[in-house]
Amino acid sequence: MKLKNNKNLKIIAATTMTIFSLLTVFSATAAWFGMNKDVDTSGTNINVVNPNGKLDSIEFFTFKEMMNDGIDNTGFKFNTTAVGSMSFNYATETVTTTGDTSISLDNFTLLNPEHPLLLIFNLNGEYSLGEDEFIIRALTERTSFLGERSSIDGSPVHDLSNPSSYLRKDETTQTAYYALSSVARFLYQELSDDDYATLTSGTSLDFAYTSLTNNENFVSIDNATETSSFNSNPTFYASTNNTVSHVALVIDYFNDAIEYIYSTYLGDDVLEDTYDYILHFECDWSMEVFG
């Protein structure tokens, strides 16, 4: 599916403040689940039997440039110095945050669509992880995709001007902010100690498309049937039977979902006249780590 009118196509993710809030919730949740890895569920209370988790810290890296060294070696380059980090102390049940963790995705345009950010989940050792032994997943209160269409006539299910379709509206600027889950994709790569040493040995952190895996997004698009589906609780990463000491998670725009949204609202007065083809998005999910 291609956009029929893209003269001003632009996505703005105003996520700086909300990414910080997200990660604050995320870190607390991660620590809680880590500490409750082994619990005694007898009776009505949940008691921590073994207050240890595999997650040691999370580091945040900003995008540097696209990697384009050949057909089989295209992807993302990230800066090698983390702009922020979160460390977990299971004994004291505390999270220590350093640097800047309020980073966001830059503005999407047709000419400049890639604006990924990188999170590296550092485990406290190298593990031979079994299937689903370590999981990273997310949860949003949104229950449907912004670009969802009626199964009867293909018309938009959501009204862009209806408060139920957006997260909030800035009353000063009259800007509506929609759920970032509708336009985000998530890619991961498992790293052993040797893989991590190789990754960090260069002048950038390089991730080829061929090395990244997409497990689940909030949104799934079927361009053949022009239909979509929405998952409020996707699993971004679930361990397989590999040796792992780090998990890299790349968050970027989901181009297929963005094209689908703009095709859904093609000719819509709110999109074209009120918004001048510009949509604003904020982060709407929290994240959970199991293992």
Residue, then its C-alpha position, 0 to 999 in steps of 0.5 A: m500500500k502506498l500513500k496517494n498524497n504525501k506532500n506534507l507527510k510528517i509524524i512527530a513523536a513528542t516523547t521526551m517527557t513521556i519516555f522518561s515516565l515510561l522508563t521510570v515505570f519500566s525500571a520499577t516493574a523490571a526490578w519487581f519482576g526480577m525480585n519475584k522470580d521465585v515466589d511462594t504462592s501458598g496462601t494469599n501473600i506473595n513472599v520473595v524466596n530468592p530475591n535475585g534477577k538476571l537483569d543488571s542494568i539497561e543502557f540507552f544509546t542514541f542513533k548515529e547514522m544508517m549503515n549501508d555497506g552493501i546489500d547484506n550489511t545495511g542497518f543502524k549505527f548507534n553512538t558507543t557512549a550511553v547517554g543514560s543508564m539504569s542499574f538494579n539492586y535486588a538486595t536493596e530493591t532500588v534503581t539507580t539512574t544516571g545520565d539522560t534517560s529522557i531520550s525520544l524518537d526524532n520527527f519522522t518524514l518520508l525523506n528521513p524515516e529512520h530514527p531508532l533508539l537503542l536499549i541494551f539490557n545487560l544481564n549479570g552474567e552469561y546464561s544459557l537461557g532456555e525458551d522463554e526464560f527471559i522475557i521483555r514485553a510491554l503493556t498499553e491501555r489502548t485497545s486498538f490501532l489508530g488506523e483501524r478500518s471498518s470491515i464493512d466499508g473500509s472507513p476509519v474506525h476512529d475519528l481523529s477529532n474524538p477525545s477517545s482516539y488520542l491520549r491528550k490534547d494541549e489546550t494552548t496549542q490545540t495539539a492532539y497526541y496519539a498513542l505511539s504504540s500505533v506507529a512503533r516497531f521493535l527489533y532485538q538481537e541476542l548477544s553473548d560475551d563474545d558478540y558484545a565484545t565485537l559489537t563494542s570494539g568499533t567506533s559505533l554500535d552496528f546492527a545489520y538488518t539481517s541480525l535483528t529479529n522482530n518478534e511482536n509489535f503492538v500493530s500487525i499490518d496485512n497489506a495484501t488484505e488491507t487489514s490490521s490487528f492490535n495487541s495490547n500486550p506484545t512480547f518484544y523478546a523471549s529467550t530461545n535456547n542460546t547463550v546470552s549476556h546482553v539483549a539489544l532492543v531497537i525501537d523505531y518507527f513502523n513505516d507500514a503502520i504509518e502508511y496505513i494510517y495516512s491511507t486510512y485518513l486520506g481525504d479526512d478534513v481533520l488530517e488535511d485541513t486541521y493538522d496539515y498532514i502532521l500527527h503527534f504521538e506520545c509514548d503510551w506503554s509500560m514495559e515488563v521484564f521477566g527472568 
